[in-house]
Amino acid sequence: MKSASAQDSAGTNALSALIESVHLQGQPVLGEIGLQLKAGAWTAIVGPNGAGKSTLLRALAGLLPMRGRVQLFGQDWNTVAARERARQLAWLGQNEASSDVLSAYEVVMLGRLPHQAWLAPPSSADHAAVVQAMQQTQSWDWRERPLGRLSGGERQRVLLARALAVQAKVLLMDEPLAHLDPPHQADWLGLVRELVASGVAVVSVLHELNMALQADSLVVMQAGRVSSHGAPQRADTRAALQAVFDDRLHLIEVQGQWLALPAALAPARSEPKAFINANTNVLPLKRASE
Ligand SMILES: Nc1ncnc2c1ncn2[C@@H]1O[C@H](COP(=O)(O)OP(=O)(O)OP(=O)(O)O)[C@@H](O)[C@H]1O
């Protein structure tokens, strides 16, 4: 159940973007994109390699020069003071860099910088936020270990904890499941659901389509544009998803959940009854070889 503050913010636009274009090194990377992303909802950005997903996420975070505008809770990004932005929006980038010599605890504490006065020591609220974030990501056990001595998945969980410790109303994550094993991917999903229930707007770039299909809405991208934005339950959203992957994946409904399988691995229509049962639909109806 959503908290009272979550109910108040539900339905409001956390991020609104009206992007005319984004160029990188003089090359056009994003075309015209209009998006409204709600508070208390999880949006997954999906699409093939090079579609512009990371660029869109960075543009939403105000990290890129662009033609157009992005608003955070109705206020233009460039009119929100940097410190306030850093409190309201937390960011977990792809292959995020951080100092390898800092302990995991110190790295997570960096997420509290926007809340701290200049050169002031961390407050008890800062320590409490760090402990909570490290417990949520099950990274507490490594709190004294230098970041550089953690495995890829352990490091990713510490960096996720750093983003959580901000306690921002908007959380943007680029490939947050990189290096995470399946149980910790499932934990991440549970965490996202808790954040959304508390009113946070979560936006994640994901290659794991089965996770993305759990989101409240999918932004499907191709060639620097959004080809569809809607709930995964909508047939047109799923059709757009298949189209941007050239119909090389099949979407299968199993007991009310949509799953994506590479077309080569999907069961053919006339095949295993044990797999395709009364609760299962397979789309599209054509086979990869047809
Ligand atoms: N710094 C840059 N300068 C020029 N072009 C860039 C730069 N960074 C990315 N691009 C190009 O912009 C396009 C979009 O890149 P982006 O990283 O946003 O794609 P993506 O959808 O996140 O890809 P992937 O799934 O492979 O991570 C790509 O064609 C990429 O080559």
Ligand as a Chemical Component Dictionary entry (heavy atoms), coordinates in Angstrom:
data_LIG
# 
_chem_comp.id                   LIG 
_chem_comp.type                 NON-POLYMER 
_chem_comp.pdbx_formal_charge   0 
_chem_comp.three_letter_code    LIG 
# 
loop_
_chem_comp_atom.comp_id 
_chem_comp_atom.atom_id 
_chem_comp_atom.alt_atom_id 
_chem_comp_atom.type_symbol 
_chem_comp_atom.charge 
_chem_comp_atom.model_Cartn_x 
_chem_comp_atom.model_Cartn_y 
_chem_comp_atom.model_Cartn_z 
_chem_comp_atom.pdbx_ordinal 
LIG N1  N1  N 0 30.543 10.667 -26.887 1  
LIG C1  C1  C 0 29.949 10.304 -28.015 2  
LIG N2  N2  N 0 30.246 10.893 -29.188 3  
LIG C2  C2  C 0 29.649 10.560 -30.333 4  
LIG N3  N3  N 0 28.690 9.603  -30.429 5  
LIG C3  C3  C 0 28.361 8.978  -29.304 6  
LIG C4  C4  C 0 28.970 9.276  -28.038 7  
LIG N4  N4  N 0 28.416 8.482  -27.087 8  
LIG C5  C5  C 0 27.534 7.709  -27.738 9  
LIG N5  N5  N 0 27.494 7.992  -29.051 10 
LIG C6  C6  C 0 26.651 7.377  -30.076 11 
LIG O1  O1  O 0 25.324 7.696  -29.765 12 
LIG C7  C7  C 0 24.462 6.612  -30.050 13 
LIG C8  C8  C 0 23.630 6.289  -28.812 14 
LIG O2  O2  O 0 24.509 5.860  -27.766 15 
LIG P1  P1  P 0 23.921 5.375  -26.374 16 
LIG O3  O3  O 0 25.079 5.036  -25.512 17 
LIG O4  O4  O 0 22.959 6.383  -25.898 18 
LIG O5  O5  O 0 23.131 4.081  -26.837 19 
LIG P2  P2  P 0 22.467 2.926  -25.947 20 
LIG O6  O6  O 0 21.108 2.695  -26.497 21 
LIG O7  O7  O 0 22.564 3.251  -24.511 22 
LIG O8  O8  O 0 23.412 1.727  -26.333 23 
LIG P3  P3  P 0 23.861 0.366  -25.560 24 
LIG O9  O9  O 0 22.647 -0.495 -25.450 25 
LIG O10 O10 O 0 24.846 -0.209 -26.502 26 
LIG O11 O11 O 0 24.454 0.765  -24.231 27 
LIG C9  C9  C 0 25.346 5.469  -30.502 28 
LIG O12 O12 O 0 25.297 5.396  -31.897 29 
LIG C10 C10 C 0 26.722 5.865  -30.033 30 
LIG O13 O13 O 0 27.718 5.379  -30.914 31 
# 
loop_
_chem_comp_bond.comp_id 
_chem_comp_bond.atom_id_1 
_chem_comp_bond.atom_id_2 
_chem_comp_bond.value_order 
_chem_comp_bond.pdbx_ordinal 
LIG N1  C1  SING 1  
LIG C1  N2  SING 2  
LIG C1  C4  DOUB 3  
LIG N2  C2  DOUB 4  
LIG C2  N3  SING 5  
LIG N3  C3  DOUB 6  
LIG C3  C4  SING 7  
LIG C3  N5  SING 8  
LIG C4  N4  SING 9  
LIG N4  C5  DOUB 10 
LIG C5  N5  SING 11 
LIG N5  C6  SING 12 
LIG C6  O1  SING 13 
LIG C6  C10 SING 14 
LIG O1  C7  SING 15 
LIG C7  C8  SING 16 
LIG C7  C9  SING 17 
LIG C8  O2  SING 18 
LIG O2  P1  SING 19 
LIG P1  O3  DOUB 20 
LIG P1  O4  SING 21 
LIG P1  O5  SING 22 
LIG O5  P2  SING 23 
LIG P2  O6  DOUB 24 
LIG P2  O7  SING 25 
LIG P2  O8  SING 26 
LIG O8  P3  SING 27 
LIG P3  O9  DOUB 28 
LIG P3  O10 SING 29 
LIG P3  O11 SING 30 
LIG C9  O12 SING 31 
LIG C9  C10 SING 32 
LIG C10 O13 SING 33 
# 
